[in-house]
Amino acid sequence: MTAFVVTGTDTGIGKTVFAAGLTARLRATYWKPVQSGLEEETDSEIVARLSGRPTLPEGYRLKLPASPHISARAEGATIDTGTLTLPPERPLVIEGAGGLMVPLTDDTTYLDVFARWQLPVILCARTALGTINHSLLSIAALRGAGVPLHGVAFIGPEAPEVEATICRMGETRRLGRLPILQSLKPGSLRAAFDACFPEDRFQLP
């Protein structure tokens, strides 16, 4: 009964596009627990459009495009992380926001919630300058919290030495690399995902 959490080393690196590709590949249901920012197309809407798969309602929908605890405070609200319980749907793809240490409340981060869920995490890392540091710090944080790491999915131009360094020093596996797509449509994403991520990359023991 496959379920993955998709997180990233930073914001704006293509994590949602990867999540859409994974959701389509697994024929899964998608869930974004907390959506911060409603003026543009939301992550759930992007995944639904690109994957053609069902999405679950967000646990929280916040107007301000900022860290969730700041967005909630701007609306006079507080995120109750205890209500963020795992949906029963399987296969399931869950997408976090930004990186692991993004606060949901003044004293709770996404990493704390991932540790409670104990689902395998896929870490999305861009191949740009600085990614080795960001990736290894994220891997260390996951391991320190006892969160199972399924592997790293790279996004961006090819950077074989960088990718190999992260996987070797982080003692994790490389799932594949999704290039930046000039034409981002369901068909082009599906073709790129199939070409870049072999079927066995997302099989659980």
N, C-alpha and C positions, 0 to 999 in steps of 0.2 A: 504494500500500500504506500506508494511513493508520495513523499511530501518534502519540499525543499524550501529553505529560506534563502532569498537572494539579497545580498548586501553589497556595499561598495567601499572602496577606500576613500571616497570623496563624493561630492555631489556633482551632477552634470557630466558624468563620464560615460553614459550610455547604458546604465544599469536597467532602466525600464525597457529599453529595446531588447536587451538580452533576456529579460524576464518574459517579454512577449514571445520571443523565439522559443524559449524553453516551455512556456505554457502551450504553444502550438505543438511542439514536438511531443510532449507528454500527453496531449489531449486532456489537459488539466483544467481545473478551476483556479482562478487568480484571486488573491486577496491582498489589499493594501490596508493594513490596520489603521494608520493615521495619514490623512492627506492634508498637507499644509499648502495652501494656495489654491484658489478656485477660479481666478480670473481667466486663466488659460486652460487648455485641455488637461484634464487630470491624468495621473498615471493609469488609473483604472480605465479611463476612456481610451488612452493610447493603446493599452494592452488589448482591450476588446476589439479595437479597430484593426490592429496588426495581426492578432492571433485568431480572431473569429471564435474565441472561446468565452464561456460565461465568466463573469466577475461577481464577487460578493460585495455587498455594501460595505463601505469603510466603517470602522468602529467610530472614528471621529473625522469630521470634515471641517476644516478650519480655513478661514478666508485669507489670513495673512501668510504670504510665502516666506516663512522663517522657520527656525527651529520650533518643533511642536510645542514645547513648554512656553515659548514666547508667544506663539500664535494663539494658544489657548488663553493665556493671561490677557491678551489684547481683547478677547471676547468675554472676559470675566468668568472663564471656565477653568476647570482643572481636569486633566486626563486621569482617569482611574485605570491604572494599568492592570488591575485585577479583573477588569471586564474584557481584557484582550485575551480571550481563551481561544484555543485552536478550533476552527470549524471542522466538522466531521467529513467534509468532502475529500475524496481522494480519486485520482492524483490531485495534488494541491501545490501551487506556487505562491509563496508569500514574499512580498517585497517590503524591505525596510525603507528608511529615508536617509539619504546622505551616507554617513559612516556609522560605525558601531557605537561610537560614544555620543551620538546625537541624543540630547536629553528629551525625555517625554514629560518628566516633571522636574522639580528642583533637585530631586535626589535619585531619580531612576533613569537609566539610559536604555536604548534599544538592546544593548548587550545584556543587560539584566533580564530583559524579557526573553531573549533568545536562550539564555542559560536555563530559564524556567521551562521553556518549550522542549529543549533537547532534540531539536530537529537538525538534520545535516544542513550545513550552511555552504553556499557557493559564494565565494568572494570575487566580485568583479573588480578588476584593476586595469586602469588605462596604461598604455605603453609609453606615455609621455615622461619627460624628465621629472624626477622626484618620486616615481612610482615604486622604486625599490624600498625606500624608507617607509612610505605610506603602507605598502603591502606587508612588509615584515612586522611593522608595528601592529597592524590589524590582525595578522596571524598570531602574534604573541598575545594579543588581548583575548582572542577567541580561546586559545589554549589555556590561558590563565583562568578563564571563567569556566573551563570545562565544557565548552561548546564543540560538538563534532564538526570538523571542517572536511567537506567533501572534496574540495579542490579549488583552484583559481581559474577563472575565465578572464582572459585578457581581451581588451577592447581597444582598437586603434591600429596604426601601422605596425608592420612586423618589426620586432625588436628581439631577436632570438637570444642574444647574450643577457639582456635584461630579464627576459622571461625565465631563462634557465637559472639565473642567479636567484631569483625570488623562490622558485620551486626547490632548488637545492638547499638554500639556507633556511627556508621556511619548512623544509621537510614535508612538502605536500606535492600533489600532482597537478600537472597542467592539463586542464580540461580541453583547451583549444583557444583560438583567438578569432574574435569577430571583427572584421574590418569596418571602417566607417563607410556606410552605404550612401552613395550619391542619390539613389532613388529608393526611398524608404517606403515600400509598399508591402502588403502581405506576401505576395509572391516572391519579391526580391529578398525579403528577410528570410523566408522559409528556405529558399535556395542557398543563401549564404550560410545559414545555420546548419543545414544538412552537409554542406561542403566542409565546414570548419569544426564541427563537433560530431565525432563518430557516435553511433547508437549506444555503444556500451559505456559511454562516459557518464551516463545518468542512471546506471543500474545500481541498486543498493544491495548490500550483502543479504 
